[in-house]
Amino acid sequence: MDFAISPELERARQKVRTLVHDEIIPLESDPANYDSHGNINHDALGRMRARAKQEQLWSPQMPKERGGLGWGPVGMSVLYEEMNHSIFGPVSFNCAAPDDGNMYVLNKLGTEEQKSCWLDPIIDGKVRSAFVMTEPHPGGGSDPGMMMTRATRENGKWVVRGHKWYITGAEEAEHFILMARTGDGARDGLTAFLFHRDEPGWEITRRIGIMGPEEHGGHCELVFDGLTLDDDRVLMGEGKGLKVTQVRLGLARLTHCMRWLGLARRCVQIASDYAAERKGFGIKLADRESIQIKLGKAAMDIDMGRLLVMRAAWKLEQGSKARQDISMAKIHVSETLNRVASDMIQICGAKGYSTDTVLEWVYRYARQALLVDGATEVHQMVINRFLQAEHGDFWQWGKGHD
Ligand SMILES: Cc1cc2nc3c(=O)[nH]c(=O)nc-3n(C[C@H](O)[C@H](O)[C@H](O)COP(=O)(O)OP(=O)(O)OC[C@H]3O[C@@H](n4cnc5c(N)ncnc54)[C@H](O)[C@@H]3O)c2cc1C
């Protein structure tokens, strides 16, 4: 068992760290670098994306032959955590959701023609993308089996009608991956489609307000009323939609965790710096046991999250789906992020609640981590399913857990 990372990965980590600390973090303190939804604005983003390309740190998760750096889940775990020391980090390297998960699934499951048309422009940073799945009641949310948006065969084409919401990035995306029902089977009733923003037969009816800062393009409600697609827009094959979803969400959940660990570490850094300087009742905050306990617990929880993420990443590289491991990481890291953001605000007092640090930004953002890509309870259900099915084997070391 070796917990060390390769010299090559360590060099890449150092390079990411330098760009994040020297050039991206400094942008956070100037309100002029934000858009009206609390994210980095397009001018500043364009500059940082150009810098990431110049430093040869662009799209590290994509194959070298498509313009990336060829890092798999283990390398991504190290690099994404480092990137999200800044709230503007991942998007500057083309490693933010939802593009990150969309690139992964297109690269894994697309035909060569689909990759050159739908994937390469996202890798190059020319277009943004969205993943369209969740629906209002009585449609599919936590349970994709309830999906109601339908694609029916009409005159040799697929025609889509239905209603979706909370679609991240939809207002700015050009490339969309859409999940729709094409049959009634529990496992083969869904199909994944690709469509372009400019195609008729669908519209965004509203951008839904949320409690936290927003990804570029917001979280939107979409209505489909006759979007018409040829067969070459089917990803992986008719009836394979559930499989597409599982492939996409598996790694996407883990990459969320990788990024959230970086955010949590940044919060601890801010609070540690404050506690080291601030005095009260005759001593420094950092010398108080109650503060030390909070910081120590945060560090331990973050490191436990890193171990869970790295184990899942390693298993993915061994060819396992690592479903139980990813569910555990998702629950633990999302809860850690929420707790750490709150505790670090507490340590910083009023300053923690102010906009003078990014703590309040992270605190508002963190709440969605307990919901997106599977609510906590759904992941607990998944873990328990493995526990009940495998009995004692559940605890076996080095097991695949498919
Ligand atoms: C910020 C944000 C971004 C999002 N981006 C996208 C996107 O880009 N594309 C997309 O398709 N969707 C997106 N979503 C939607 C997200 O995937 C769904 O919110 C999630 O799948 C849960 O579905 P739901 O909201 O319909 O909750 P529901 O299915 O209605 O569940 C509500 C609650 O019930 C509980 N619950 C559900 N199932 C169980 C169970 N089995 N056992 C116990 N309790 C349970 C959980 O507490 C859950 O939070 C986004 C959501 C948010 C908040």
The ligand as an ORCA input file, in Angstrom:
! r2SCAN-3c Opt
* xyz 0 1
  C     -27.741     23.599     -7.534
  C     -28.364     22.465     -8.262
  C     -27.915     22.115     -9.517
  C     -28.515     21.067    -10.223
  N     -28.112     20.797    -11.511
  C     -28.761     19.853    -12.226
  C     -28.422     19.620    -13.604
  O     -27.524     20.241    -14.153
  N     -29.123     18.690    -14.288
  C     -30.137     17.959    -13.712
  O     -30.718     17.140    -14.398
  N     -30.484     18.166    -12.416
  C     -29.823     19.090    -11.669
  N     -30.166     19.323    -10.363
  C     -31.214     18.528     -9.751
  C     -30.682     17.457     -8.793
  O     -30.021     16.459     -9.498
  C     -31.891     16.971     -8.000
  O     -32.219     17.997     -7.095
  C     -31.644     15.680     -7.238
  O     -31.484     14.595     -8.120
  C     -32.824     15.366     -6.317
  O     -34.030     15.367     -7.008
  P     -35.247     16.285     -6.514
  O     -34.747     17.687     -6.301
  O     -36.362     16.101     -7.451
  O     -35.593     15.733     -5.086
  P     -36.691     14.599     -4.710
  O     -36.462     13.401     -5.541
  O     -38.021     15.247     -4.730
  O     -36.266     14.296     -3.218
  C     -36.471     15.274     -2.181
  C     -35.803     14.788     -0.917
  O     -36.409     13.560     -0.515
  C     -35.464     12.743      0.132
  N     -35.370     11.443     -0.550
  C     -35.417     11.198     -1.875
  N     -35.265      9.881     -2.145
  C     -35.102      9.288     -0.939
  C     -34.886      7.937     -0.519
  N     -34.782      6.945     -1.419
  N     -34.770      7.688      0.818
  C     -34.865      8.701      1.721
  N     -35.068      9.986      1.381
  C     -35.186     10.271      0.082
  C     -34.111     13.484      0.087
  O     -33.909     14.165      1.311
  C     -34.322     14.484     -1.030
  O     -33.516     15.643     -0.863
  C     -29.567     20.341     -9.626
  C     -29.988     20.675     -8.331
  C     -29.409     21.724     -7.654
  C     -29.890     22.067     -6.267
*
